[in-house]
């Protein structure tokens, strides 16, 4: 029976979760996240469900520390009326598998937990097979090239982001640090990013059907379908591709759909007015750094889940 950790400062919430999960899983619950982390040093868990808003330690910090102790465990976050910025940080910094709103639906809760456990098991199997085949020790690789598809209808913004993604300044050290965390035996001498830009979802889908792709970055507002619909369709047709969603006005429903339906690796809120896009260099640099970091994290996480580091053909 899978062992699940529940962390929420409200005892009534923990009791409700216990009632719905007992009999299905081995449950351990804490109202104090610090005590939960201490317990995790000696006890292994397959999955954690943590509240976002806790007084001793917020959900972001708890899940980050939990991830260091038990990186293979799946992570789900519960949230009531948390602010959007905080939810985006939780998604991007802790790599949660699902976002669950309070109050939750029992069937959705059980389904989300079972899907997260199945996904975790698939990743672990892939890693074990790769290690058995010696695929993780790819130290002879001289260059890795990733193909990125960027879907953004604003031609000025699309060009700016494309240049930012292909700009090599500061990228090698960031990518190297992330890859070393994933696999110290992998030594990559060069990292290259090739970006194809499209203004519509259908044009991007047509391109991906005929060409290799490692990462899709899509704006939420597109002329023919929204970004979540696009990424959800790609999740089904090309599940191996990493996915990032961009929006300048996210809401809670959008965040929930992005994580639970499209299973995006990152969600970025990049707000640029036309004036700022052309004149505010500080905002441009900050947003491009956020975009570049998210892209590298998404690709690194994708490589980890595959259990190996693939060299895309240039």
C-alpha positions as CSV (number, residue, x, y, z in Angstrom):
1,X,0.0,0.0,0.0
2,X,1.4,3.4,-1.0
3,X,2.4,5.7,1.9
4,X,1.0,9.2,1.7
5,X,2.0,12.3,3.8
6,X,-0.7,14.9,4.5
7,X,0.3,18.4,5.8
8,X,-2.2,21.0,6.7
9,X,-2.4,23.3,9.7
10,X,-6.2,22.9,9.9
11,X,-7.1,19.7,11.8
12,X,-10.6,19.6,10.3
13,X,-9.0,19.5,6.8
14,X,-6.6,16.7,7.8
15,X,-9.5,14.7,9.3
16,X,-11.6,15.1,6.1
17,X,-8.6,13.9,4.0
18,X,-8.0,11.0,6.3
19,X,-11.7,9.9,6.0
20,X,-11.6,9.9,2.2
21,X,-8.1,8.3,1.9
22,X,-8.1,5.7,4.6
23,X,-8.5,2.2,3.3
24,X,-6.9,3.3,0.0
25,X,-3.5,4.4,1.3
26,X,-1.3,4.3,4.3
27,X,-1.8,7.8,5.7
28,X,0.5,9.9,8.0
29,X,-0.7,13.4,8.8
30,X,0.8,16.5,10.4
31,X,-0.6,19.9,11.3
32,X,3.0,21.3,11.6
33,X,5.1,21.3,8.5
34,X,8.4,21.5,10.5
35,X,7.5,18.4,12.4
36,X,6.5,16.7,9.1
37,X,10.0,17.4,7.6
38,X,11.7,15.9,10.7
39,X,9.6,12.8,10.3
40,X,10.5,12.6,6.6
41,X,14.2,12.2,7.5
42,X,13.5,8.7,8.7
43,X,10.3,7.7,6.8
44,X,9.8,7.3,3.1
45,X,6.7,8.5,1.3
46,X,5.4,7.9,-2.2
47,X,3.3,11.1,-2.3
48,X,2.7,14.3,-0.3
49,X,-0.4,16.5,-0.2
50,X,0.4,19.8,1.4
51,X,-1.6,23.0,2.0
52,X,-0.3,26.2,0.5
53,X,-1.1,28.5,3.4
54,X,0.4,27.5,6.7
55,X,1.6,29.8,9.5
56,X,4.9,27.9,10.4
57,X,6.1,27.5,6.9
58,X,4.2,28.1,3.6
59,X,3.6,25.4,1.1
60,X,6.3,26.6,-1.3
61,X,9.1,26.3,1.3
62,X,7.8,23.1,2.7
63,X,7.6,21.3,-0.7
64,X,11.0,22.6,-1.7
65,X,12.6,21.2,1.5
66,X,10.5,18.0,1.2
67,X,11.8,17.6,-2.4
68,X,15.4,17.7,-1.2
69,X,14.7,14.9,1.3
70,X,12.5,12.8,-1.0
71,X,13.0,13.9,-4.6
72,X,11.2,10.8,-6.0
73,X,7.9,11.4,-4.2
74,X,5.0,13.0,-6.0
75,X,3.7,16.4,-4.8
76,X,0.2,17.8,-4.7
77,X,-0.8,21.2,-3.3
78,X,-4.1,22.2,-1.7
79,X,-5.1,25.8,-1.8
80,X,-8.1,28.0,-0.8
81,X,-8.1,31.6,-1.9
82,X,-4.3,32.0,-2.3
83,X,-3.0,34.8,-4.5
84,X,-2.1,34.1,-8.1
85,X,1.6,35.0,-7.8
86,X,2.0,32.6,-4.9
87,X,0.4,29.7,-6.8
88,X,2.6,30.4,-9.9
89,X,5.7,30.2,-7.6
90,X,4.5,27.0,-6.1
91,X,4.0,25.4,-9.6
92,X,7.4,26.6,-10.9
93,X,9.6,26.1,-7.8
94,X,8.3,22.8,-6.4
95,X,7.3,21.0,-9.7
96,X,4.0,19.8,-8.2
97,X,2.0,17.2,-10.1
98,X,-1.5,18.5,-9.3
99,X,-3.1,21.6,-7.9
100,X,-6.3,20.8,-5.8
101,X,-8.7,23.5,-4.8
102,X,-10.5,23.7,-1.4
103,X,-13.1,22.3,-1.1
104,X,-12.2,19.4,-3.2
105,X,-14.2,16.7,-5.0
106,X,-13.6,13.2,-3.5
107,X,-13.4,11.5,-6.9
108,X,-11.0,14.2,-8.2
109,X,-8.9,13.8,-5.1
110,X,-8.6,10.0,-5.4
111,X,-8.1,10.2,-9.2
112,X,-5.4,12.8,-8.9
113,X,-3.5,10.9,-6.3
114,X,-3.6,7.6,-8.2
115,X,-2.5,9.4,-11.4
116,X,0.4,11.0,-9.6
117,X,1.5,7.6,-8.2
118,X,1.2,6.0,-11.6
119,X,3.3,8.8,-13.1
120,X,5.9,8.5,-10.4
121,X,6.1,4.7,-10.9
122,X,6.6,5.2,-14.7
123,X,9.5,7.7,-14.0
124,X,11.2,5.4,-11.6
125,X,10.9,2.4,-14.0
126,X,12.4,4.5,-16.8
127,X,15.3,5.6,-14.6
128,X,16.0,2.0,-13.5
129,X,16.0,0.8,-17.1
130,X,18.3,3.6,-18.2
131,X,20.7,2.9,-15.3
132,X,20.7,-0.7,-16.2
133,X,21.5,0.1,-19.8
134,X,24.2,2.6,-18.8
135,X,22.4,5.5,-20.4
136,X,22.8,8.0,-17.7
137,X,26.6,8.0,-17.9
138,X,26.7,9.9,-21.2
139,X,30.0,11.7,-20.6
140,X,31.2,11.5,-24.2
141,X,28.4,13.8,-25.5
142,X,30.0,16.9,-26.9
143,X,26.8,18.9,-27.7
144,X,23.1,18.9,-26.8
145,X,20.7,20.7,-29.1
146,X,17.1,21.3,-28.1
147,X,14.4,22.3,-30.5
148,X,11.9,24.8,-29.1
149,X,8.5,25.8,-30.6
150,X,7.3,29.2,-29.5
151,X,3.6,30.0,-30.1
152,X,3.0,33.8,-29.7
153,X,0.7,35.9,-31.9
154,X,2.5,39.2,-31.2
155,X,5.4,39.3,-33.7
156,X,7.4,41.8,-31.6
157,X,7.1,39.8,-28.4
158,X,7.8,36.6,-30.3
159,X,11.0,37.9,-31.8
160,X,12.2,39.2,-28.4
161,X,11.6,35.9,-26.7
162,X,13.2,33.9,-29.5
163,X,16.3,36.0,-29.3
164,X,16.4,35.6,-25.5
165,X,16.1,31.9,-25.7
166,X,18.9,31.6,-28.2
167,X,21.2,34.1,-26.5
168,X,24.1,32.1,-25.0
169,X,25.1,34.6,-22.3
170,X,24.9,33.1,-18.9
171,X,23.1,30.0,-20.2
172,X,25.8,27.4,-20.1
173,X,26.5,27.9,-16.3
174,X,22.8,27.7,-15.5
175,X,22.2,24.6,-17.6
176,X,25.3,22.9,-16.3
177,X,24.3,23.5,-12.7
178,X,20.9,22.0,-13.3
179,X,22.2,19.0,-15.1
180,X,24.7,18.4,-12.4
181,X,21.9,18.2,-9.9
182,X,20.2,15.6,-12.0
183,X,23.2,13.5,-13.0
184,X,26.7,14.4,-11.9
185,X,28.2,11.9,-14.4
186,X,26.8,13.8,-17.4
187,X,29.3,16.3,-18.8
188,X,27.9,18.5,-21.5
189,X,30.4,20.7,-23.3
190,X,27.9,22.8,-25.3
191,X,24.2,23.5,-25.1
192,X,22.3,24.8,-28.1
193,X,18.7,26.0,-28.5
194,X,17.0,26.2,-31.9
195,X,13.7,28.2,-31.8
196,X,10.8,28.0,-34.3
197,X,8.1,30.7,-33.9
198,X,4.4,30.5,-34.8
199,X,1.5,32.9,-34.4
200,X,-1.2,30.2,-34.2
201,X,-1.8,26.9,-32.5
202,X,-2.7,25.0,-35.7
203,X,0.5,26.1,-37.4
204,X,2.5,24.9,-34.5
205,X,0.7,21.5,-34.4
206,X,1.3,21.0,-38.1
207,X,5.0,21.7,-37.6
208,X,5.3,19.4,-34.6
209,X,3.6,16.6,-36.5
210,X,6.4,16.7,-39.1
211,X,9.5,17.7,-37.0
212,X,11.2,16.8,-33.8
213,X,10.4,19.1,-30.8
214,X,11.7,19.1,-27.2
215,X,9.8,22.0,-25.7
216,X,6.7,24.0,-26.6
217,X,6.2,27.5,-25.1
218,X,2.6,28.8,-25.7
219,X,0.8,32.0,-24.9
220,X,-2.6,31.5,-23.4
221,X,-4.2,33.9,-25.9
222,X,-4.0,32.5,-29.4
223,X,-6.3,33.2,-32.4
224,X,-7.5,29.7,-33.0
225,X,-7.5,28.0,-29.6
226,X,-6.2,28.9,-26.1
227,X,-2.7,27.8,-24.9
228,X,-4.1,25.3,-22.4
229,X,-6.1,23.6,-25.2
230,X,-3.0,23.5,-27.4
231,X,-0.7,22.1,-24.7
232,X,-3.4,19.6,-23.6
233,X,-3.6,18.3,-27.2
234,X,0.2,18.0,-27.4
235,X,0.3,16.2,-24.1
236,X,-1.9,13.5,-25.7
237,X,-0.3,13.4,-29.1
238,X,3.3,14.0,-28.1
239,X,3.7,13.4,-24.3
240,X,7.5,13.5,-24.5
241,X,7.5,17.2,-25.2
242,X,8.0,19.6,-22.3
243,X,5.3,22.3,-22.0
244,X,5.3,25.9,-20.7
245,X,2.3,28.3,-20.6
246,X,2.6,32.1,-20.8
247,X,-0.1,34.5,-19.6
248,X,-0.2,38.2,-18.6
249,X,-3.5,37.7,-16.6
250,X,-3.8,34.3,-15.0
251,X,-6.6,33.3,-12.7
252,X,-7.1,30.4,-10.4
253,X,-9.1,28.3,-12.9
254,X,-6.4,28.8,-15.5
255,X,-3.7,27.7,-13.2
256,X,-5.7,24.6,-12.2
257,X,-6.3,23.7,-15.8
258,X,-2.7,24.3,-16.8
259,X,-1.4,21.9,-14.1
260,X,-4.2,19.3,-14.0
261,X,-5.1,19.1,-17.7
262,X,-2.1,20.2,-19.8
263,X,0.4,19.2,-17.1
264,X,2.7,22.1,-17.9
265,X,6.2,22.1,-16.4
266,X,6.1,25.9,-15.8
267,X,3.7,28.7,-15.8
268,X,5.0,32.2,-16.5
269,X,3.3,35.5,-15.9
270,X,5.1,37.8,-18.3
271,X,3.3,41.2,-18.4
272,X,4.7,43.6,-21.1
273,X,2.7,46.5,-22.4
274,X,3.6,47.8,-25.8
275,X,5.6,50.7,-24.3
276,X,7.5,48.4,-21.9
277,X,8.2,45.9,-24.6
278,X,10.1,48.5,-26.6
279,X,11.6,50.7,-24.0
280,X,11.9,49.1,-20.5
281,X,15.2,47.2,-20.7
282,X,15.1,46.1,-17.1
283,X,11.7,44.5,-17.5
284,X,12.8,42.9,-20.7
285,X,15.9,41.4,-19.2
286,X,14.0,40.2,-16.1
287,X,11.3,38.5,-18.1
288,X,13.8,36.9,-20.5
289,X,15.8,35.6,-17.6
290,X,12.6,34.1,-16.2
291,X,11.7,32.6,-19.5
292,X,15.2,31.2,-20.1
293,X,15.4,29.7,-16.6
294,X,11.9,28.1,-17.0
295,X,12.9,26.6,-20.4
296,X,16.0,25.0,-19.0
297,X,14.2,23.7,-15.9
298,X,11.5,22.2,-18.1
299,X,14.0,20.5,-20.4
300,X,16.1,19.2,-17.5
301,X,13.0,17.8,-15.8
302,X,11.9,16.2,-19.0
303,X,15.3,14.6,-19.4
304,X,15.2,13.3,-15.8
305,X,11.8,11.8,-16.3
306,X,13.0,10.0,-19.4
307,X,15.9,8.6,-17.4
308,X,18.5,9.8,-20.0
309,X,19.8,12.8,-21.8
310,X,18.9,12.8,-25.4
311,X,21.0,14.6,-28.0
312,X,18.6,16.2,-30.4
313,X,19.7,16.2,-34.0
314,X,20.7,19.7,-35.2
